[in-house]
Amino acid sequence: MVLIKILILPTRYTYLTHLIVAGVLILIIEIFVRGKIDYYISRAAVLGLFTSLFYENNLYTNFIVFVFLGMLGSSYYLKTDLKKTIWGLILGGVVMGVSFLVGNWIG
C-alpha cells in the first residue's frame, strides 16, 4: 500500500529509492546475521520514518510514534531479548542514514 501511494506522487522516485535501498540493506544483513537482530523493529522504524515524511502530517507522525512504541512494548511483553531489540533499533537507524545518503545520490 505504501509503494502504491508513493508511485502517485510527482516526487515519487526519491521516496521509492529510499525505501528500496533500506529494504535491500535490511534483507542483505538479515541473510548474513540471523537470529541476533530484531528485524521487525528495524523494518518498522524505516517504514515509520519514510511514511511520516511522505504524509507530512503531525497527527499521522504521532500515530506512527504511538504504534512504534506499542511494538517496542510488545517486543518486551513477548520476552524478546533486549539486545536483539537494541540491535534492531541500531540497524534501523543506520539503514535510514545510509538510505538517505544513497537515495539522495541516486535520485
N, C-alpha and C positions, 0 to 999 in steps of 0.2 A: 504494500500500500504506500509506503514511504517512497519507493522508487517511482511509482506511477505519478504521485503528486509532484515529485521533483522534475519529471520529464515535461510537465506542463509549464514550468517557469521559463522565462526568456533567458535567465542566467543559470539554466539547469546544469550545464556541464561542470561548473565549479562545485556544486554540491555533489553531483554524481561522482566526480573524480575523488573527492574527499571520502565518500562512502566506499567506493571500490578499493582505494588504497588501504583504508583502515580495515576493511573486511579481509582483503588478501593478506595483510600483515598478521592479523589475528589468526587466520587459518594456517599460515606457514608456521607461526610459533606454536600453535596447538598441535600440529603434526609432530614437531620435534620435541616438545616439552609436554608430555602427557601426565596428567594427574597431579601437577604441582601448582596449578593456577586455576582460579575460578573464572572460567571464560564467560559464563553468563553475566557476571558483573562487568567484565571488560567490554563485552558487546553492548550491554545496556548503557554504559557510560558513553560509548561512542554514538549510539543511536540517539540517546537523550540529548547530547550536545548538538548534534547536527540537525535534529528535528526542531530543537529550540531556536537555532539560528535560522532555520527555514521559515518557521511561522512568525518569528519576531513579535511574540505576544507574551507579555509578562504573566498573564493568567496561565497560559499553556506552560511556560517555563516553571512556574510554581508547581503546577500539576506534575510535571516531569520530575522535579526535585522530590516531591512527596512520594511518587511511585518508586524512585530510585532508593530513597531511604527505606521504603517498605521492602524492597528487595534485599537491602542490607540486613534489615531486621529478620526477614525470612531466612536468610543465609545463617544468621546466628541461631534462630529457632531450630533449623534443621541440623544444627551442630556441625556445620561446615567448618573445617579447620581455619582458624583466624589467619594463619599465614597464607593460605590459598586465597582468601578474600582480599588481603592486603596486596598480594601479588597481582590479583585481578585488577584492583584499583590502579596499581602502578602501571601495569600493562596497558590499561585503557588510556591513562594519561599520556604515556609515551607514544602510543599509536595515534592518539589525537594530534599530538605535536608534529609527528612525522607526516601525518596525513595533511596537515595544514601546509607544511613546507613543500611537500611533493605535489600536493594538489594545486597549490598556487603556481608552482613552477610549470606544471603540465598545462593547467587550464588558463 
